[in-house]
Amino acid sequence: MRFVGERGVRVRLMLDNYVKTMRNIALLAFALWVVSPGCAKPPRAKLDNPNATPQAAALYEYLLTQTHDVHGTDKLIAGHWLGGSFRPGKSDYPFTMGEVTEIRRRSGKWIGMIDAWICCGEFGLSPDNDALQECMWYDHMITDYQLWWFNGGICHVDASFYAPMEDGYWKRFEDQGDSVREVNYAAILTPGTGENSHWMALCDRMAEFFLALQERGVPVIFRPFTEAYLDLFWYSNKRMGSQMCIAMWRHLHHYLTDVKGCNNIIWEFQGDHTFPHYPGDGYVDMIATKSEYLASRNHALRCLEPASGMPAGNGELGDFGPNPRVEPERRRTWTSWLDEVKAKCPELSFYITWDRQWGPVPVSKIPGEYPDYHTGYSQMLDDPYVVTRERITVTPRAPRLPYVNDFSAANAPMVVFRGDWDASGSALDRRDADGEAIAFFGATDWSDYSAEAHFVCTGSRATGLAGRCVSAGIFYVALVEGGRLSLFRCHNGHWTPLAEAAANRSANEDFVITLDFRGSNIRASVRGERGEVAAVQASDDVIPAGCLGLFSREGTLKCKKLEAR
């Protein structure tokens, strides 16, 4: 368009100013849209299950806040994988709290989240192991998860499933040399088939685990079909196809949630909504990254699509320890990995490290010189960005010292491992007499303290006061049995005698057992109605902290008072 004369110049200037004004308005509107909450941040997701337990709902809101809020501190929850649900003796990596205890011993801190397999997909040391009774064995796990939650920690589990066959189960993947067995995918979700019967048996077994924790008030983050993006496993996207992957996930979600009533589950998908086997937002509550296989790779910084609005975490973080697959010159340190997460992936709300030679815990039998890998991990735990257990704000708070329990209704609840226990009166009673049982009290963060338990004479073959109890398989115990006082360390179920002495007391009198912890120095004693009759002491620093426990072997027990100072 041409503009002629003075009037034409004025018109042109007016139009130019108009265009500039409208352009600036448009740019301003776009800038405001970009920085608005609806664009700068993805929408906050909601927990899918309307019947979720109050504990699960509260935990989910906490994880949402960790993901969405920009924190300078208390952002990334430290987690660790603890093994699989194998019955003791059935595998060389059963579930144990041993490495978590070692991290606490070296760093002075408990991590914030524990993780383990509840379906292992492997048969352990023998191909004849029963997949349900020996490889999905939850005896210790239920107690340890309850104890962890009640002491302020978050609980996470995974499932890497056995292949359900017409005649039983097969491993999750084929090793070299194995005879290949074809999985009939169509039959797995078809009622009346052998495959379906065995798949449903796996689902029912897992439901027992979740329902037991739900009864105890414990929510659980659950990641089924772990690493389904790989082609290693029978259930992987590349083997059975995206649609079958989606159908399997949705079936498991429906069965555990709607049929079995496991309302304490927060469902975690390893990947995000861009993955072809993503089952849909209605079946997923949170997302986790792919596994990190080498220290020189960092999937956490590039595999998640944050637009989902769901809580996000690092699903598997490994190969930082003395692993021969990691060349020394290519290794990242723990702190350098954390620095990259802060800069490039601030939506991550947790991480889970691997165990043994692939993780942060020193393993002296593994060759290789990596002198800084464990000290570097302790340094990372000290970073204010990392959340350890004592800084989690949504979990229960354990009691502090001094502690006195007369077993009245006003006292904090106990956590029990086996046995029939009753604290409804003025004393704690173990009413059955079969095998070993222990009831836990207090806080697993107690380190140096003196404790005593007042026992009424009963028919127990062995009665004990346990201290520095981390789990059902890790504790010290002063045991009165057969006229002797013995001090033991139980670690991962292995009993080590530390000291013993004759305890010359009347078999029919009440007695008191005491335990005193001061650093690595441990003293135990027993006194009867006429005073102290035996005392022992030892030096041992394997277990750094833990709560109290009342122990009974093959007999009833009655305790009138338990205290610690």
N, C-alpha and C positions, 0 to 999 in steps of 0.2 A: 504494500500500500504506500502511495506517495503522499507527502504533506507539503503544501505549497503556501508560501507567504508566512507573515508573523502569526496569524491565527493557527496555521497548520503546525508551526513549531510548538505553540502552547499545547495543542491537542496531543502532539507526540510526547511531550514531556509528561503530561497527565497520564497518558497510557503507560509510559515507562515506569512512573512512580507506582501506578496501580499494580503492574506486573510484579515489581519488586516487593511491594507490600504483601501481595497474595503469596508470593514465593516464601517470604519470611514467615508468614502465618503457617503455611504448610510445613515448613521445616520445624517450626516451634511445636506444632501439633504432633509431628512425627517423633520429635525428641521426647515430648511428654509421654507419648505412647510407649516408647522404648523403655523409659525408666519407670513406668508405672508398675505396680506389683503384678498385674496380670501378664506383663511381658518379660520384665527383668527376671521374675521367678516363675517357675511352673506352678500351676494350681496345686494346693495342698490336697493330697489324696486322703481317702477315708478308709478305715478298716472295713473290709467287705462284709464280714459276718455281723449281722445285727444282734446276734445272741452272744457276742464275745464276752468273756468274763471281764469283770472290772479291772483285774490285773493286766490282762492282755490289752485292753483298750488304753489304759494308762501308759503301758510300755510303748505302744504304737505311737501315741502322741509325743512321747519323749523322743523317739527315733525320728519322727517327722521334724521336730524342732532342731535336732542335731543336724539334719540334712539341709533344712531351709534357711536357718539363721546363719549369718556370717559371724563366726566366732573367732576371736583371737586366742581364746583359751577354752579348755574343756570341750573339744570338738570331736576328736577321733577316739572311739572306744577301743581299747586294746583287747584282743581276743587270741585264743590258742586252741588248737585241735588236740584232743586227748586220746585218740584211738577209737577202736570199734567195740561193739557190744558182744564180745566173745566171752564165753564162760572161761574162768581161769584155767590155764593149761591147754586151751584149744587154739591159741594163736600166739605169735611172738609180738603182737602189738594190740593187746586188749585195752579196754578203757581203764585209765588210771589217772589220778590227780598228781602223779609224781612230778611231771615236768612243770606244772603250775606251782607246785611247792618249791621246786628248785629256782624258778624265776623269783619267787618271793624271798627265798634265802639269799640270792645274789643281789637283788635290787632293792629289797626292803618294801616292795609293793606287790599287792595282788593285782593281776590283770582284771579287766572288767567283764569279760565274756568268755565262757567256756563252750566248746563245740565237740561233737563226737558223732560217729555213725550209729544209727539205731537199726540199720539194715546194711550189712557190710558187703554183700555181693560176692564174697569169697568164703571159702570153707576153712580158712586158717591152716593149721598144720596138717590136717588130714582131710582128704576128699570125702571121707565117710562121716564127717561131722554133720549133725542134724541142723539144717538151716534155721529152724525155728527155735529149738530148745537150747542149742549150744552156740549159735552164731547171732541170735537175737535175744541175748540173756541180759535182763535189765535189773537183776538183783541189787548190785551195788549202785548202778546208775541212778535209779529213782531216788535213793537216799542221798547220794552225793549232789544231784541237781537240786533237791529240796534244800539241803544244807547251804549250797552256794547261793541260791536265791534269798534265803532268809538272812544271809550275811551280806547282802547288798549287791550280788552279782547278777548278770544277765545270762540266760540259758539259750543255747543254739544247738540244733542237731541237723544231721544230713542223712540221706538215704541213697545208697548206690545199690540198686536192687539185683537180687538173683534173677536169672531168667526162669520164668515159670514154664515148665515143660509138661507134657502129658503125663509123664511117669515120675515127676518130682521137680528138682531144681538143677540149674546149671550155673556156672560162674558168670559174672557180669561181663567178662571179656575172655577172649581166647589167647592163652599164652602160646609161645612157640612150642611145637611138639604135641599140643593138645589135639585130640580129634574134634573136628568142627561139628557142632550140632546146630541145625537150623531151628529158629524160633518161629512157631506158627502164630504170627501176630494177630491174625483175625480171630483166633480161638481164645485169646486171653480175656477179652471182654464178652465172650459168648457163654452165657450160663449153660451148665451141663457138661462142659468140656473139662478135661483134666487140667488144662492150662488155666482156665478160669478158677477152678477149685484151689489150685496152688497160689494163684495171685491173690485171691480173697483171703487165704490163710495168712499171707504176708501182711495184708491190710489189717486183719483182725489183731495180729500180734503187735503191730505198731500202735493200734488203738489202745491196747492195754497200757502201753507206756504213757501215752498222752493223758488218758483218763486217770491214771494213778497220780500224775502230777497235777491235773486239774482238781482232783479231790483235795490236794494239799495246798492249793492256791498258787500254783507256779505256772506262769505263762512260758511258752516256748516258741522261738523262731525256728521254722522248719523249712529246709531246702531239700525237696525230693529230686530225684533224677539228676544228681550232681554231675556236672561236666557233660551234659547231654549234647552240647555243641561239638564234641569230639566224635570221631568215628570208631573209638575203641570199644564202646559198650553196646550191648544188644539193644538198649533203649535209646540210642543216640538218634538225633534227627537224621543223620546221613544213612542210618541203617533201616530204620522203620518208617521214615518219612514224616514230614511235618504234621500231617493230619492225624496220624496215629499217635504221635507225641502229644498233640493237643488233647486227643480223646483220652489217653491214659492219665494225663494230669487232671483233667476235669473229672474223670471217674473217681480218682483218689480223693480229690477235694470234696466232691459230693458225698462220698462214702464216709470219710472221717468226720466231716462237719455236720451233714444233715442226717445221716443214718446213725452214726455212733455218738454224735453229740460232743465231739472234741472241740470245745469252744475256746480253748486256751491257745490255739495255734495261730501264729502270724506266718503267712505263707510267703516264702522267698523264692524268686526265680533267678537263676544264674544267667544273666544277660539282661536285655531290655526289650521294649515292645517292637524294635526293629528286627528281632530275630524271627526267622520263619516259623519256629515252633513255639512262639510265645502264646500262652493259652488264653489271654484276654485279661483285661483289667479286673473283671468280676471274679477272677480266680487267683489273682496275685496281689499281695499287699506291699511287697518291697522287692528290690532288685539288688543283685550282687555281681561283681565283676567276674570275668574269666580268671582262671588260675594264672598266677605268675610263675613260670617255670624256671627262669634264670634271673639272676640278679641284674643282668644287663637288659632285661626286657621289663616293660612296665605297662601291662594291660590296663591297670587301674586308671591310667591317664587318657585312655582313648576308646574304651569299649562301651561306656554307658551313654545313653541318650537322656539327659536330665529333664527333658520335657514331660516325662511321665508324672512328675510331682510326687513320686513315692520315696520313702526312705531308701538310701543307697549305701552300700558298703563294699569293702574289698573282700570277696568271697574266700580266696585262698592265696596266701602270701608265703612263698617258700623259696628254697634253694639259696638261703643266705648263710647257712652254716657250712661246715667243711664237706661240701659235696663235690666229688670229682668232676661233675658236669660243668661246674662254674670255674672258668679260668681266673686265677688271682687278679690278673690285670684288668679283667672285665667286671669284677665284683663291685656292686654298690654297697655302701654302708647303710645301716639302718637310718641314720640321721639324714643322709642325702636323699634317700627315698621319701622320708617325711617332708623334707623341704620341697620336693617336687609335687607332692600331694597338696601341700598348702598353696602352692602357686598355680597349679594347673587343674586340680580336681577337688575344690573345696566342698563339693556336695557329699563326699564320702563321710559316713558317720561311724564306721567301725572297720577293723581289719581282723583277719584270723590267720595266724601263723601256723605253719606245719610243725610236725613233731620230729624228733630224732635228728638225724644228720641234715634234714632239710629246714630246720628251724633255728630258734635263738638259743636253745639249751645246749651247753657243752656236752659232747659225747666223746669220752676219752678214747674209746676203742676204734673210732673212725680215723683213718689216716688223713693227713693233710695239715698244713700249717696255716691256720687262720687265727692269729692270736687276738684279733680285735672284735670278733663277731659277737661274743657274749657281752663284753663291756660296752660295745656300741649299742646293744639293745637296751641295757640298763640306762644309758644316756638318753635314748629315745623316750623311755618311760618317764624320765624326769622332765621332758619338755611339757610346758603348760598346755600345749595343744592336745596332748594325749590324755585320755580319760582312763584312769585306773579305778579300781572298785570303790574306794572310799569316796570318790568324787561323783559317783552316779547318784542322781537325785530322785529316781522313781522307784527304787527298790526298797524293801524293808530295812530298818536299822536294827542291828543286833545290840544286845545290852552291853553296857560298859561296866568296868570294875569300879568299885567293889560290887560283888554279885552274891546274893543270898537267895536260895530257893528252898522254901519249906513245903513245896508241892501243893500249895493252895491254888484256888482258881485264878488268883490275881497274877500268878507268875506267867512268864512268857512260855509259849508252847515248846515242846521238845520235838526233836527229829529222831526217829527210831530206825535201826537196822535190825530187822528180824525180831522175833519175840512178841509176846502179848503183854503190853505194858498198860498200867492203869495209875493215874495220878489224881483220881477223883476225891481221895480222902486227905489225910494229913501226912501221907507218905507215898513214895513211888513204889509200886509193886510190879515185879515181873511174875506173871501168874502161870506161864508155861515152863517146861523144863527141858525142852528139846534144843540141843546144840548151843552155839554161841549167839549172843545178842548184845546189842549196845544201844543206849539212849544218849543223845547228845544235848548239851545245854550250853548257853553262853555264846561267845563270839569267836570265830576262827582267826580274828586278828589279835587276840591276846597273845602276848609273847612271854614276858617275865611276870610270874605270879605264883602265889601260894594257894593251894586248894585243899579242902578236906571234905570227906563224905562220911556221914554217920550211918552205919549199917546195923540193922537188926539181924540177929543170927537166924539163918534160914538153911534150906537144904541144898544150896548151890555148891557144886563141886569146886568151883573157883569164882571168887568175887573180886572185882577190881575197880579202881579209879583210874580213868584214862585222862590224859592231858595233852595239850597241843594237838588236838584232833583236827585233822584237815578233812578227812573223809572216812568212809567205812573201812578203808584199807590202809590208812596212814595215821598213826598215833603212837604215843607212849602210854604204857599202862603199868601201874603197880598192882600186882596180883597176889592175893592170899589164897594158897592152895596147898592142901596136905601138910599143914604145919610149917609152911615156908612163905616168906615174902620174896617175890621176884619182880625185877624191873625189866621190862621188855620194850623194844622198839618194833612196831609193826609197820612195815613199809611195802606198799603194793602187795599186801597179803603175806609177806615173808616176815616171820618172827625171829628177831635176834635178841638173845639174852644179854643184858648189860650188867646185871648184878643180882645177887640173891643172898638170903640169910635165913637162919632158923627163926620162926615166929612162935615162941612158946606161950600160947594163950589157951584158955579154956575153949573147947569146941562149942560150948553152950552160951557164951557171953556175947553181948553186943560189942562192936569194935568200930574204930575210926581209921580210915586210910588217908594219908596225906601225900601230897606231891608239891614239890617246890622247884621252879624253873628260874635260873639266873644265867642267861646266856647259854653256854654249852654245859653248864653244871646242873645236874638233876639229882634231887634227893627225894627218897620215898620212905615212909615209915608206916607202921601200924601200931596202934595202942588199944589196949583193952581196958577193962574196968579198973585195973591196978596201975595203969600208966603205959608208957611206951615199952613194947616188947621186942621190936625189931626195927632196924633202919638200914638202908642201903643208899649208895650214891654212885654216880657214874658221870662221865663226860661224853657228850654226844651232841653234834650240831646239825644233824641231817634234817630235822623237822624244826623250822624256825618259830612257828606260831600255830595256835589252834585252840579250839574250845575244850570243854570238859565232856567226859563221857562216863556212864555207869555201865560196867561190863559184867556179864554173867555167862558162865559156861555150864551147861547141863544141870540146871537147877533153878529154883526160884530166887528172887532177890527182893529185899525190902530196904529202902533208904529213907531215913527221916529228914535229913537235911544235907544240902550241898551248898558250899560257899567257896568263893575265891576272892583274893585281895592282892 
